[in-house]
Amino acid sequence: MLTDALKAETYRLWRDRGAVFWGFAFPGIGVFLLGIVASLFIRFVAKQQMPGAINLGSDTIGALGGAGSPITQIFFLIAAAAIFGTDYRWETWRLETPRNSRINLMLAKFAAYGLGVFLALLGMAVGGLLSGLVRAVIETSPIAPFDFATWQAGFLRGLVASWLELMVVGVITALLAVLTRTNVAAIIVTLLLAFAQAIIMGQVRIDPREPPLDALASFPALAANVVRGGPVDIGGATANGAPAAVLMLVLWIVVFGGAAILLFLRQELTRE
């Protein structure tokens, strides 16, 4: 039954072309366009040229790191709100709950969102790669030698960190969508929380190399940066505590996702 729910949810999401484009496809397109605009500005407006060779490995890993920006997360919020809040908006829960269990329906939504995030992150990496190639042409710069082994470790860390961080964003959106029964409130409140987290992290002094456990538990963005290895550097990780950071991100997903499911199980859906 969970398989049936997952097939249905992925089909519904695919048919929601607006959510698919703006929520999952546009982040990769945005990375590519921003890279080109930046290169054109530096080359033809600032009349300068970035020193050194173009490091395509750093470009792909840096593109993944962009998932930690609240601005980028707006697009994923659109997709999450569409997945978890649309049934409230169109009052279609009454058509689904008699056909499958509520747990399966919510798990299918989480799985569909997680799959969309994974594909979107790959798209962002491709966007970073393509923008690096275009920048090499615009600036007539050489491309740095590619070390696959070194790049693979950094890329996997970046992919895992960004996926977990965006899943935290998704489960918080899911909980708020179930609680408020509206897409708008889920998007706005989650976005405000993301900006508040960024502001507080900027005010609190935390050693990025040895972050305390309570800080990792309080700030998912900090935990994601630790998993990435600190500053984007293809040469290797600079932050310690990656296993603890992964554990904290997983706990955020389990706690808030579980709260959304428990609330949904107790919810009266006579109108939906």
Secondary structure, DSSP 8 states (H G I E B T S, - for coil): -HHHHHHHHHHHHHH-HHHIIIIIIHHHHHHHHHHHHHHHIIIIIS-----S-B-HHHHHHHHHHGGGSHHHHHHHHHHHHHHHHHHHHTT-HHHHTTTS-HHHHHHHHHHHHHHHHHHHHHHHHHHHHHHHHHHHHHTT--B----HHHHHHHHHHHHHHHHHHHHHHHHHHHHHHHHH--HHHHHHHHHHHHHHHHHHHHHS---SSS--HHHHHH-HHHHHHHHHTSS--TT------HHHHHHHHHHHHHHHHHHHHHHHHT---S--
